[in-house]
Amino acid sequence: MELGAPLRDVSRETIDRLEHYQSLLLKWTDKINLIAPSTISTSWERHVVDSAQIFHLLSSGSTKLTDIGSGGGLPGIVVAILAKEKMPLLQSVLVESDQRKAVFLRTVVRELGLSVSVKADRIENVTETGADVLTARALAPLPKLLSYAVQLLKPDGIALFQKGRTFEDEISQARDAWDFSIDLYPSHTDQEARILQIKDIRRATK
Ligand SMILES: C[S@@+](CC[C@H](N)C(=O)[O-])C[C@H]1O[C@@H](n2cnc3c(N)ncnc32)[C@H](O)[C@@H]1O
């Protein structure tokens, strides 16, 4: 197994936990389609390593992370596994409206002893606000993600969104309705993808 750059400096225990998570993900995917069948054979790189990149973009003082539309726990569970070793004060909330996926997420949290609570609800109903960091992967177009960000982040919080090749179009669309500052990071797992680090998000005043 190729660890990938985002996992080179982690302990054997953390790799064991990530492998345990991957095996649960593959086992449950048979029944509830947590990842696309076409990505099963490349799931380590495509999902685990891809999600681990997010951990390296957290600021060191982060204590409260919210991951929305977590699905099978990407990136939220992977980030929480890395945080268990490297950022033990980080507490995460994973928001997932599909009840079966929420059961899966709670199973992983229990088996791996992670500092994570799972909200089996729609993002729009979440009342825990004031997150330091908001993450989302494969959930919604950027303008929609920004509306979730203003709902859930503290004023100086940071959003980390993983986007594929449409990232430039999504950013320019979002500029119609939102003001924000953004930094783009390359993805280790997909040349065409970017990680969008966004802050100072406000509705645009026309
Ligand atoms: C395409 S999946 C992506 C899952 C995961 N983030 C990943 O990268 O594999 C989107 C997930 O978001 C959930 N979802 C979509 N809209 C939601 C909403 N409004 N509130 C909560 N969960 C939502 C869906 O149930 C689904 O599991």
The ligand as a Gaussian input file, in Angstrom:
#p B3LYP/6-31G(d) Opt

LIG

0 1
 C      -22.307000      12.677000      -2.721000
 S      -22.368000      12.292000      -1.022000
 C      -20.730000      12.702000      -0.515000
 C      -20.390000      12.049000       0.783000
 C      -18.957000      12.287000       1.290000
 N      -18.746000      13.664000       1.687000
 C      -17.941000      11.847000       0.275000
 O      -17.135000      12.663000      -0.178000
 O      -17.936000      10.661000      -0.095000
 C      -23.342000      13.605000      -0.299000
 C      -23.890000      13.244000       1.062000
 O      -24.510000      14.385000       1.615000
 C      -25.745000      14.007000       2.216000
 N      -26.593000      15.203000       2.139000
 C      -27.036000      15.821000       1.011000
 N      -27.755000      16.916000       1.323000
 C      -27.777000      16.986000       2.680000
 C      -28.378000      17.899000       3.617000
 N      -29.077000      18.949000       3.204000
 N      -28.195000      17.658000       4.928000
 C      -27.464000      16.598000       5.363000
 N      -26.872000      15.707000       4.524000
 C      -27.032000      15.898000       3.207000
 C      -26.231000      12.832000       1.399000
 O      -27.092000      11.983000       2.146000
 C      -24.929000      12.143000       1.024000
 O      -24.576000      11.157000       1.963000

